[in-house]
């Protein structure tokens, strides 16, 4: 697992497109260049929405803890795990 620092800022990778049909509870991420796509749960989609507006991880974590009513350690672990998965799949990248 890659180290996620509280001041890290991530961005969506090139050619990544988010789509949701909230009424049906359906969420996706598409790579419009390769055609790859992933179904997401609401929480993972929410994290990508926050990344898309270029919020630092510390802000995303604070909001994540408040919205999903988890303690700080659990929230950090969940956010780190999800962020690492997005990095591994090249859905997001660190902003330079």
C-alpha positions in Angstrom: 0.0 0.0 0.0 1.3 3.4 -0.9 1.7 6.0 1.7 -1.1 8.6 1.6 -0.1 11.9 3.3 -2.7 14.3 4.7 -1.6 17.1 2.4 -1.7 15.0 -0.8 -4.0 16.2 -3.5 -5.1 13.8 -6.2 -6.8 14.4 -9.5 -8.7 12.2 -11.9 -6.4 10.6 -14.5 -6.7 11.8 -18.1 -9.7 10.3 -20.0 -11.6 9.4 -16.8 -15.3 10.2 -16.7 -17.7 9.7 -13.8 -21.4 8.8 -14.2 -24.2 8.3 -11.8 -27.9 7.5 -11.8 -28.6 8.5 -8.2 -32.3 7.4 -8.3 -31.2 3.9 -9.1 -28.1 3.9 -6.9 -25.8 3.2 -9.8 -22.3 4.7 -10.0 -19.6 4.2 -12.6 -16.1 5.4 -13.6 -15.2 5.1 -17.3 -11.9 5.4 -19.1 -13.1 6.9 -22.3 -9.8 6.0 -24.1 -9.5 2.3 -23.2 -13.2 1.5 -22.7 -12.5 0.1 -19.3 -15.2 0.8 -16.7 -15.9 0.0 -13.1 -19.1 -0.1 -11.1 -18.8 1.8 -7.8 -20.7 1.9 -4.6 -22.0 5.3 -3.4 -19.0 5.8 -1.0 -16.3 5.2 -3.6 -18.2 7.5 -6.0 -18.4 10.2 -3.4 -14.6 9.9 -2.8 -14.0 10.4 -6.6 -16.3 13.4 -6.7 -14.2 15.0 -3.9 -11.0 14.2 -5.8 -12.4 15.6 -9.0 -12.7 19.0 -7.3 -9.1 18.8 -6.2 -9.6 18.8 -2.4 -6.7 17.7 -0.3 -7.0 14.3 1.4 -7.2 15.9 4.8 -10.4 17.8 3.8 -11.8 14.7 2.1 -11.1 12.7 5.3 -12.7 15.3 7.6 -15.9 15.3 5.5 -15.8 11.5 5.1 -15.8 11.0 8.9 -18.7 13.5 9.3 -20.9 12.2 6.5 -20.4 8.4 7.0 -20.2 8.6 10.8 -17.0 6.6 11.3 -14.2 7.2 13.8 -11.0 8.9 12.6 -8.9 5.7 12.4 -11.5 3.7 10.5 -12.2 6.6 8.2 -8.5 7.1 7.4 -8.0 3.3 6.8 -11.0 3.2 4.5 -10.0 6.3 2.6 -6.4 5.1 2.2 -7.5 1.7 1.0 -9.9 3.2 -1.5 -7.4 5.8 -2.7 -4.7 3.1 -3.2 -7.1 1.0 -5.2 -7.9 4.0 -7.5 -4.1 4.7 -7.8 -3.5 1.0 -8.7 -6.2 1.1 -11.4 -4.9 4.5 -12.7 -8.2 6.1 -12.1 -6.5 8.9 -10.1 -3.0 10.3 -9.9 -1.1 12.5 -7.5 -1.2 16.2 -8.4 2.3 17.5 -8.9 
